[in-house]
Amino acid sequence: MPLLEVKNLTVEFHIPEGVLKALDGISFMLNEGEVLGIVGESGSGKSTTALSIMNLLPAPSGRIKEGEIFFKGEPLLEKIDELRGKDISMVFQNPLNSLNPSLKIGQQLMEVLQEHMDMSEEKAWNESIEALRMMGIPDPETMMNRYPFEFSGGMRQRAMIAMAMLCRPKLLIADEPTTALDVTIQAQILRIFKRLKKATQTSIIFISHDLSVIAQIADRVLIMYAGKILEISSVRDLFKRPLHPYTQGLLKSIPSFSKEKGKKLYSIPGNVPNLLNPPSGCVFHPRCPYTKEICNLETPPNFKVGNSTVSCWLFKGADVVETT
C-alpha cells in the first residue's frame, strides 16, 4: 500500500477573470521511504499540488473540484487537521514569510512539540536544541533566543526543516526549499535532505523547477506542465531516456560546462498556456516539435513505457495506466 495516493485531482481558482484550472485530473502515488521529485515551470501546478495535500488552498478562491487523496489507505482531507504538523509536514519556499517574525525561533520550535507531542517545556526546549544542532546550526542554545530576522536565509531554511522534522513525520513536503539561496547554501540544504533520506523513513515530496537539483535527491520524478502530469519516471531513466518532448526540452535547457563554447543555450519555444483558456487536446502541443493532428484534438492518456509513464500520443499503442 502506498503512503500517499492522489487520484484524479482537479483544483480550480475562481478569480475575477474567470475559472482557472490549476490542476486537471492528476494522479500519482508515493511509497514509504521514497523521495518523489516534482518538476515544472512556474505555473505548472507544483505548489498547488502541495497545498491541496495539506488542505491549505487559499480561501475562498481555491477549491478541490474533483478527486481524492489517500494517506495510508484512508481519505486524507477528512483528518488532515489532526495530521498536519505531526504526521505530515511542509517546508515552504520562503521561510521568512513562514516563520512568525514576533516570536523567537525557540518558541516556535517548542510550540510544535508541545502542541503535537504534549511535551513538557523543558523536554521541548532540549529537543528543539538538538533539532537545530542536527541541521548544522552553530551554537543552537544561543540561536534559540534569536528572532527569524537575525538568521541568514540558509539558517532560516534549516530552522524550518528542523521544525518540520520535530515530530518525525511520515511525509515531508518541501516546496522549492533551495530556490532563494545561493549555490553554496543550496548545496548545504541538499546535503541536509540527503542525510534525512538516509537517517529516517520519512517520505519526501521535493518540489523544484531545477532538474539538476532533483537529480541529487529524488528516487522518482514527476514532470508537470499546465496543471497536468506529463511523465513519471525513475531519476535514472528520466536522464537516460526522457520520453516526453517537454522533458527532453527541459533537459536540453540545463547549462553544462561540456557544451560547445559560444553555443546558445537551448530554450523551449513558445510560452506556458493561459490556464483560463487552455489549448485543446495535449496542453503541450502548441510548443511541441512533434505535433500531429490528434494532439490538437484529444488529450493523451498515460501510456506505460518500461517502468515509466508518459502522456504523449507518440507512444500510442502502449498500455494505458491510471496511477503510478
N, C-alpha and C positions, 0 to 999 in steps of 0.2 A: 504494500500500500504506500503510495507517495505521501510525503509530509504535507505538500500543498498541491491542490489541483484547481485550476481555473478552467471553467467550461463556458464557451460561447459568450464571453463577457463583452457587453456593449455599454459604453458610457457616453452620455450626452451633456453638453453645456448649453443652457438656454441664455443667450446673450441678446442685446438689442438688435444685432444684425440678423439674428435667426438662430437656428439649432445647429450646433457644431458637434459632429460625431467624433469624439476624441479617440474612442476605441470601438472597433467594428467587428465584434464576434471573435475575439481572440481566445485561444485555448492552449494551455501548456501545463506541465507538471514539474514539481521539484522534489527530488528524493532526499532522504535523510543524509546529512553529512556532505551534500553536494553544493558546489558553487555554480550558480547559473548567472551568466553574464547577459545583460540586455543592452543592445547597441542600436543606435539610430540617430538621425539628425534631430535638431531641435524641432519640437512639434510632432514627433513621431508617435508619442503616447507612452514613453518610458515612465515618466514621473506619474502620469495619470494611472498607470497600472499599479504602481506602488501605493499611491493614495487610495485607490479602490480597495486594495487588500487591507489597508489599515483603517478603512472606513473614515477617511479624512478629506473626502472631496469637499471643495468649498461650497457651502450652502448660501443661498438656495439654488444657485445656477447649475451646479454639477449633480448628476444623479446616475445611478446604475439603472439602465432601462431594461436590460435582459442579462441572463447568465447567472452562474452560480460559482461560488468559491468554497472549497472544502479544505479544512485543516485537520489532518489526522483522521480523515474519513467523515468528519462531521461538518455541517454547514457553519462557515466561519462568521458571517456577519451577525448571526444571532447571539454570539458570545464574544465578539471582538472587544467589547468594553472591559471584560474581565481578563482577556488575554493580552491586550495591548500594554506594552511596557514590561511585561513579565515573560510570557512565552513567545511573544512576537515584538521585536524592537526595530526601530528605524534610525538611521543616521542621515540627517538631511544635508543638502548641498551647501548651505551657508550656516555654519554653526553660530555665527554672531547673531543671526536672526532667530535661531532656535533656542539659545540659552537666554535665561532671564537676566537682563543687564543689572537689575537691582539686587540680585542675590549672589552671595559668594558661591564659587564653584562647589565648595564642600557642602554647603546647604542643599544645593540642587542634587548632588550625588546621594547624599544621605536620605533625602526625601523619597527617592526611588526605592531604596531598601526598606525604609520604614513603612511606606505605603503598600508595597507588594510582598515583602518578606516578613513584615511585622517584627523588625529587629529593634533592639534597644538602641539608644542614641550612641552609646559607647561602641557597640559592635558595628553599627553602621559607619561610624567615624573610621574605625580601623579597616573595615572592608573597603571603604572609599579610598583611603590612602593606598592600600595595596593595589587597587584597580588602576590608580594613576601611575603607580610605580611600574606596573606591568606594561603600561602604554609608553614607558620611557620618559615620563615627565620628571625632570630633576627636582630634588627637594620637595616631594609631594606634601609633606606636612605643612610647609610654608605656602605652597600653591593652593591648598585647600581654603586658605583665608583670603585669596585674591578674587577679584571680580573678573568677568569674562573679558572686559576691555583691557585688562592687564596681561592677558595671554596673547601670544602671537597667533597668527592664523593656523599654523600647523599644530600648536598646542591646544587651541580651542577644538580642532577636529579630533585630536587624541582624547580630549576630555569627553567629547560627545560619544566616541566609540566606547570609552570606559563606562559611561552612563548606560549605553545601550546593552553592554555585556554584563552589567552588575548582577542581574537575576538569572544568568546562564540561559538565555532564551533558546528555544528550539529553532527559531527563524530570525535572521537579521537581514533587514533590507537597507542597503547602502545606496543612496541616491546621489550619484556623481560626487563622491566624497573627496576626490582629488582635483576637481576642476579648477578651483580658485587658487590653487597652491603652485608655488614654483617647482621646478623639476626635482630639486634636491629634496624638498619636503614631501613632494608627491611620492618619491621613492621610499621614504621613511614610512609613510602611511600604508603603502602597498606591502611593505615588509611586516607591518603590524597585522594586516589582514591575512597574510600568508601564515604567520605564527598562529593566529586564531584558527585558521583552517586545519593546521596540524594538531593543535593542542585541544580542540573542542570538537564536539559532534554537531555544533551549530550549523544549520544550513544557511547559505547566504545567497541573496539576490543582489548582484552587484551591477548597478546601472552606470553606463558611461557612453559618451559619443566617440570614444577613442579605442579602436580595436587593439592598439599596441598595449594599452593598459589591461584590457580584458584578457589578452593572451597570457599575461603573467599570473592571473589569479583564478580564472574560471575553468570549470570542467566541461561545461557545455555553454553554447552561445545561442541566444535568441535574437534574430535580426528583425527590427521593427521599422515600418515606414507608413506614414499617414494613417496611423491607427490600426494597422494590420500587422500580423506576423508573416514575414516572407520566407524565413528559413530558420530551422533549428538544427544544430549540428554540434558534435564534439569540437573542442578547440582545435585539435589536431586535424580533423577532417576539413574544418572550415578554412584553415590556412593552406592546407594541401590541395583541396579541391572544392573551392567555393562554387555553389550551384546556381544561385540566383544572380541575374545580371546586376542587381543592386549591390549585392555582397561583393561581387567581383569589382565593381566600381569603387566601393569603399576601400578595398584592399589596395587597389591601384593608386588610391589617393594618399596613402601613407608615405610620408617623406622617408627617404633612405639615403645613406651615405654611398651606397653601392650603385645608385642610379647615375646615369650618364651626366657628367658635369655640364651645366648650362641648359639642360633639357627642362622644359617647362613641366611643372608638377601637374599630373592628371587631375581633372575635376569632372564630376558627373554633370553633363549638360542639363540645362533647364533648372526649374525650381520646384520645391515641395508644393504640392497642390493645396488649394484653398479648401479646407475641410468643411466649409459652409456649402461648397458646391464641388464635391469631389468628382474626379473623372469616372466615366462608366467603365465597366469591365475591370481589368487589373489596374490598381491605383498607380503602378509604376510605368504603365505603357507610354505616357507622353514623353518620358525620358529614356526609354529603353531602346538600345540599338537593334534588338531582335524582334520588334513588334510584328505580330501577324494580325489578321482580321479578327480572329477570335479574341485576341487580347483586348480589343476595343469594346467587345460586346458582352463577354462573360467573365465573371470573377473566377479565377482558377481555384480548385480545391487544394488541399495539402497532399502532395504526392510523396510516397515513400521511396527514397533513393538510397540504397545501402542502409546505413544507420542514421541517415539524416531525413528531414522532411523539407519540402520546398513548395511554395505556392507560385507555380510558374507553368504556363502552357507548353514550354519547351520540353517538359517531361510527361506530356500527355501519353497515356498508355501504362504508366507505372501504377502501382496500387495506391488507392486513396485511403488516408487515415484521418482520424479526428484529432486526438490529443497525443502529444509526445513529450 
